[in-house]
Amino acid sequence: MIGCSDDGNIAVNGEGDSSSIQSSSSQSDDIPEGARSIDEIAALEWVEHGEVYNPEAPIPSQCYTKTDGVSNPCYVCHQSYPASNNHSNKMNDGFLQGQYIFSDFGVKNRWVNLFKDRTDFIDSISDEKILEYVNADNYSSLISWMNSKNWKGEVPYIKDLQEGALAFDEWGLALDGSRWVAFNYKPLPSTFWPTNGSTDDVMIRLPNAFSEVDGAFSKDLYFANLSLLEMNIKGMDEMSTPPLNEAAMNIDIDQDGVLSVSATRIIRGDYYLGDAASIPLVHMLYPKDTEFLHTVRYLGVEENGRIVNSKRMKEVRYLQKRKFMDPKHINSVTYNERKEKHFEKLPMVSDYGDNGMSNKNGWMVWGFIEDAQGELRKQHHEEQMFCMGCHKSIGANIDHTFSFPRKLTGAAGWGYIDLTKLTDVPNVGESEGEYLTYLERVGGGDEFRQNAEMLERWFDSAGEVKKDEVKRLNNIYELIAPSVDRALSLNKAYLAIVKEQSYLYGRDTVMKPATNVLKDIDRETVPLLPENRHQYDMRLDWSQQEVPSSQYSYSH
């Protein structure tokens, strides 16, 4: 058990009195309508009583940001692409930058955790105890539970994943033989910037046929096919690879007429290779049975002050493409989704329990989150509905994913995430660094413009971005990693949500009440003035990547 002792420290293994934390989640036997305020109702009471608190859970808290017509974080998610762009996502919701299309229920902001002051809770916990907490492994116990009779779904297991980079070889291939592959990618602005509360990593796995020749595993073939997939998602025709043995595969991947033992370039073809040779590349779509494993973690702090991925995981998120849908089928589903939004219908999903939640586009979604004792549990239905806001119904993603299209292109991008190896390259079609552009368009270091440390570091007294200073940085770690003090406070603030089990009320790491957030939406108001609406392609122009140099190493 993990609670809060009389001296304010986190108590581990049953030591200390946790009643002061758990009292905020005390539960009653009944919830008379209108009898209590939300602050008096524990979030899990809604689950236990079979009630839906927020049927618009897929609308994330960021959509209630107060923009004043000028500050625009909305463009990162809401995009429309011209037919000439040949983009696979046809949601075409860029108009949402200039119009509030909320249902009658959605106009009220239900993410009430945004407006809570966590200061007293933060002050009650020592730095030593929060570090002890975030450095503890809770992934292994999740896997043990999943391997028991209590779980009937998929088991997204990588041996020693809690150790981060140590679970993978130099190419990012998992050392346990599971064929999961880690890759280095640029986190999407700005929810997954460490300075805003979390670290994370993502791994991909393709079906066995993509890593086999006549049924025998081939690492070279696997990375050839992964490279073909990367080119397919990014719309590229050739790409660098780790040194691959063409002779052993009997495949001329660089199409130079020679079967080299160390080819470092691959040319795109129409089909995948090896035992997957009958499977075609379909523009900007993943093949059937592609899997993604995403862990969201606390902010680990090393002795030298480096901010790293913690062992403890806040969430484990898993995607599997159970059904391949061709572009026409996807466009039909997308059209129905747009029509539902137009008529302001509440979102509907199919929840198959241990077998996942469907996004109606072939993907099944699973989510696991901490219980009050810090162990990972399956998300309840409404908690998992939250995931659909990004993986089902926005216009900017590619085949309902985010991280892989943002991978550092080619050979250099294979391996566990390391922000010190990435520079602030522009998006495709842009000239300025993506993060610099985001700071300028938003007017802050997060969607809510309340990250005081980012404002102090990278904005002047007039609220303008210190552009030259941002451009001089060696890598993105130096821009988006928090100070040690902020990291520890963010960890403590999130722990308050864990102890309350109040995820239905929001899981953003907010230390003080948000002020740049609307509690109610006026649908007659224009979110952004026309001159402040922006086109955005989440893919990145890695040709402008410079070789970073830094004293830091993020991954280890």
N, C-alpha and C positions, 0 to 999 in steps of 0.2 A: 504493500500500500504506500501511496505517496500523498502526504498531506502537508499541513502547515503547523509547525510546533509553536509553543507559547512565545518563543523568541523570534518568530517570524521566518524561521528557516524551513526549507522543504524537508519533511521527514520521510525517510526511505525505509522499506521493510517493516512498516507498522509502527515505527517510532514516532512519537509526537501526536498531538491532538489535531485531527483534520476537520473538526466541526466548524471552525470559523470560516473555512472555505466552502464546505459542503452545504452550509446553511442557505446559501443563495440558490441552491438547487433543490431545496426541500420540496417534497411532493405531497399533494393532497389527493383525496379519493374522488374528488369531483371538480369540474370546472364550470360552474354556472356562468352562462353567457352574460358578459358585462359586469360580473361581480368583482373581478380583479383586473388590475392593469397588467400589461405585459411584464413589467418588472417583477411582478409578484408570481408569475407563472413560470416554472422551470420549463425549458425548451422541450425536454423529453416527455413532459406530461402530454403534449400534443400527440406524440408517438404512442404513448401507452394507452391513451384514450381513443386512438384511431381517428384523430382529428387532423385536418390539414391546416397548418398555420399560414403558409404562404404558397398558394397555387401558382404564383408567378416566380417561384424560386429560380428558374433559369435567367431571370433578369438580374445581373450582378449589381452589387452596390455601386460600382463605378458609373452605372447609367444614371445615377441620381446626383452626379457631380454638378455643382453650381458653376456654370460656365460663364455667366455674364455676357454671353454672346461672343466671347473672345477666347477664353482658355479651352483648348480643344484636345482632350485625350481620346475622344470618340473615334477618331479616324483610324486608330490602330485596329479596331474590330470591324467597323462598318464601312464597307467598300463596294463600289460597283465598277465593273470592268467592261470596256468596249469589246464588241465582237472581235475586233482585230487583235486584241490581246491574247485570244485563244486560251483564256483562263478556264480551268475546270469548274470553279465555283461560280454558279449563276444566281446566287441569292440576291445580288444587286441591291444591297441595303444601304448604300452610301447616302441615300436621301435622309437616313435617320440622323445624320449630322445636322440637318436643318429642320427636323420635325419630330415631335414626340408622338409616337404611335404606341400608346400604352392602353391596356384594357382598363375597364373601370376599377378593377381590383388593383392593377399594377401602378396606378397613379400614386398610391400611398407607399412610401418607403418603409418596408418591413424589416430592414437591416438595422435594428435598434442598437446592436452592439457598437455601431459607429459613434453613438452619442454617450457612451459610458466613460467615466473617468477612472482609469486604472492606476492612478498615482499611488494610492494607499497600498494597494496590493503589491505593486512594484517595490515600494519601500519596505515591505514586510519580509522580503526574501533576500538573503545574502547572496553576493556574487558567487561565493564558493558553492552554495547549494544549487544554484541554477546551473552552474557548470557541471556539477556532479550529475544532475538530471539529464542534461542534453547529451552528455557523453555516455549514457547508458544505452545498451542495445535493446530495442523492442521489436526488431524485424524477425529475429530468430524465433521468438515465441509465437509470432503470427504464423510463421511457416509450420511450426509444430502443430498449431491448432488446425491449420488448413489440411494437414496430413492426417487428421483424426476423422472419426466418423461424423463429427459435427459439421463438416464442410463437404459439399458435393460439387463445387465448381472448379475452375482452373486454379493452378498453384503457380503464381509467377515468382519462381525461386531462382536466386543466384547465390551461390555459396559465398559467404563473407561480404555480401553487398553492403552491410552496415559499415564496412571499412573503406568504402569508396573506391579509389583508384587501385587499391591493393587487390581487388577482386578480378582485375583485368590485366591482359598482357599489353605490350606496347602498341598494338593495333586496336585495342579496345575489346578484344575477344575475351569473354569470360573464361577464367582459368578452370572452371569446374566442368567444362565440356557441354554446357547447356546451350551453346550457340547464341547466347545473348551478346550483343555488341554495343558498347558505349561509344558515344560520339560527342565531340566538342561543338557546342552551338552557342549562339548569341541569344541570351534570354530576351523574351519579348518585353518591350517597355510597358509598364514599369513594375507590375505586380511581382515579378520574379527577380527584381533587383534585390540583392541582399540587404541594401540599406532600407528596404521597405518591409523586411521581416522574415524572409525565408531564403534558404538555399535549395537547390534541387539538382537532379540529374535525370537523364533519359537514356534508355536502352532500346534497341530494336532487335527483333528476331524474325527471320523469314522461314518458311517451311523447309523441311529437310532437303527437298529436291533442289533447292537453290544453293546448297553447299555440298552436293554429292555428284560424283561421276560414276555411273554404273553401281550406285548404292554405296560407294565408299566416300567418306568425308574428305573434302579438299578445302583447306583454308584459302588457297589461292582462288579457287573457283568461287567460294563464298564472297570474297571481297570484290571479285570481278562483277558478280551479280548485284551486290550492294551498290557498287559504283554505277552500274546501269540503272538501278532504281533511283539513285540520287540524280543522275542526269535527267531521268524521266520526270521526276518531281520538279526539278528546277528549269526544265526546258533547255538543256544543254546538249551538245553533240559530241563532245569529248571531255576528258577529265584525267587528272593525274591519279595514280594509284600507288599503294605500297608496292615494292618489287614483287612481281607475280611471275610464276614459272609457266610460260606458255607451252613449253615442251612437255611438261608433266600433264598439263590439261589437254594437250593436242588442240589448242585453240589459239588462233592468231588475234589476240584481243586488240592490238594496236594497228592491225591490218597493214603491216609493212612487208608482208611476204616472208617473214622470218619467224620461226618459233624460238623465241629468246627464253633464256632461263631467268631473266630479270627485267621483264617489261614494266615500265612505269607510267604507261598511258593506255587508256582504253577509248575506243571509238564506239559510239552508240550504234546498235543494230535494231532490228525490229522485234527480236525475241531474246529472252533470257538464255542462259547457257547451261551446259551440263545436263543433268536430269530434269531441269526446268526448261529445256529447249523448245517445248511445245507451247509455252506460255508467252503470249505477246506483251510487249510494253504498251500500255494504254495511257495516253497523255495525262500526266499529273494525277494518276491514280495508282494506289498500291495494289499488289496482287492479293488474291484471297488468302486468308490465314496469316497475313502480316500481324505482328504483335508489337505493342509498345508497353514498356514498363517505366513509370515515372514516380520517383520518390520526392516528396516535399519534406524538407528538413529544417531543423533549428539552425541558428548561427553558432557554429563551433568557433572557439577562440583558442589559438595556440599561445604558448608562452611568449613568443616574440610579437604577439599582437595580430597575427594573421587571422583573418576571418575565413573559416573553412566549412565544409559540409560536416554537420554533426553526425554522430552515430545514430542518435535517436531520430526517428521519422515522425513527422506530424501526420503525413498521409502516404499511402501507397495507392497509386492509380494505375489501372491496367486497361488497355484497349486491345481488342482482337477483331480483325475483319473476318467475320464469320461468313459473309456472303459478298461476292463480287457483283456489283451493279454497274452496267455499262452507262456511258454518259447520258443517253436518252432517258434511261430509267431514273438516274439521279436528278436530271432536269425536271422530270415529272414530279418527283417527291419535293424538290425545291419549290416548284410552282405552287403545290398544295400548301407548303409552309408559308409562302408569301401571302397566299390567299387567306390563310388562317389569321395571319398578323393584320391584314387589311381589315378584316371583320372583327378584330380585337377578341378573338377566341382564346381561351386559356390553353396553355400548352398541354399536349397529351404525349405520353410515352408508354412503351410496353416494358414492364418490369418482370423479369423471369427469375427473380430471387438469386440463388447461388449461380445461375447461368448468365447473369448479367442484365443490364438495362440496354435496350435497343435505341439507337438514335435514328432509326428508320432509313439509314443509308448504308446498311451492311455491317456497321460497327457495333460491337457489344462493349459495354463500359462497366467496370467494377471500381469501387472506391472503398478504402479502408482508412479509418481515422482513429485517433487516440480516445480511449475511454477515460473515465475520471482518475484511474490509477496509472494512466500512461501506456497501457497496452493497446495494441491496434485491434480494432473491431470492424466488422462490416458496417458501412454507412446505412442508415435507415433510408427508406424510399425518398422522402423529401430532401434529405441531406444529399443524396446522390442526384436528384433532379437538378441541383445546383450546377453539376458538371455539364448538363446539357446546354446551358447558356453559351458555352464556347465550342462544344463538340457536336453541335447539331444545327444551329440557326444563325450564324453570322457570316458575313460576306468575305472576310479577309483571309480565312484559313485555306489550306490546300488539302483536299480530301479529308476535311475535318481534323487535321493535325496542325501543329505549330512548330515543334522543335526541329524535326528533320529537314524541312525546307530552309531552316536557318543554320544548318550545320556549316562549319568551316569547310569550304569546298575541297574535295579531293583528298589526297593522301594525308595532308596535315590535319584533317578534321577527324581522323579515326583515333579514338582514345578517350579516356574519361574527361569530363568537362574541366576546363582550366581557363578561367577568365583572364589570367595574365598572358595567355597566348593569343588573345584576340584584341584587335584594335577597333575603333569606332568607324567601321566602314559604312558607306551610304547604302540605302536601299536601292534596288534596281530602279533606274530612271531618275535618281537623285544625285546631287553632287556633294552635299554636306553630310557629315557623319549622322547616322540615324539617331543616336542618343542626344547629340547636340541639337538636332532638329526637334526632337521631342521636348527637350527642356524649353526651347524657344516657343513652341506652339502651345505648350501647357502652361508655362509660366511658373513651373515648380518641378520638384524632383519626384512627384507622385501624382496620381490622378486627383487627389484631394487638395494638393498644394499646401500640405501641412507638415511635410518633412523638413523640420527646422534646420537640421544639419545640412541637408542639400541646399536649402535656400542660403544659408550662411556661407557655404563653401563656394558655390558656383553662380551666385547671383549678386549683383552690386546693390547699393542702397536704393537705386531707382527701379529695382526689379528686373534689370536686364541681365542676360546670361553673360558671364565672363568668358566670352567666346575664345579669346586667345589662350586663356589658361586651360580650357577644356581641350583645345586642339593640341596643346603641348604634351598632354598625358601620354604615357607609354602604352597603356593598355586600358581596357574597360574596367578592370578590377579597381584601379585607382580612382575611377569616377563613381562607381556604384557600390563599393564596399563601405559599410558604416564604421565609425569609431568603435572601440571596444565597449565604451560606456553605453553607447546607443544599442549595440548588439545585445548586451546583457539585459537592458531594459526591454527591448523588443521580445526577447525570449520570455521574460517574466510576464509581460502583458498578454502574450498568447496563452501562457499557462493558465491565466485566469479563465479564459474561454474553455480550456480543457477541463478544469475543475468544475465549472458550471455545466459543462456539456451543452453549451448554448449555441451550437453551430447553426441551428435554424435561425438564429438572430444575427448571424454574420460571423465570418472567420477571418476578417481583415485584422491585422495587427495594429491596433490603434491605442496609443498610450493616453491620449486626452481626447475629449469629445471633438468630433469633426465639426468644423464651422463652414466649410465650403461644400456642404452637402445639403440637398433639398430633402425635406421631410415629406413634401407633397409636390406632385408635378402639375403645373398648369399647362394643359395641352395646347393652349392658345399661344404660349410663349415659343419663340424660335430658339432652339438650343445654341446654334452658332450662326452668326451673320455670314452671308455668302463668301465674303473675302477671307473668312477664317475656317472654311471647309477645305479639306485637303485630300488629294489622291495619294494612295499608299500601296506599295507592293511589299509584302512581308519578306520576300526573298531579298538577299543581300548581294551587293557587288563586291565579292571577295577579291577581285582583281586589284583593288586598292588597299588590300591588307598589307601593312608594313610589318617587318619583323619586330615583335615587341621585345623590350628589354626591361627587366624589373628585378628588384630584390625579393619579390614575393613569388611564391608558388602556391596557387590556390588549391590544387587538387589533393595534396598529400598532407 
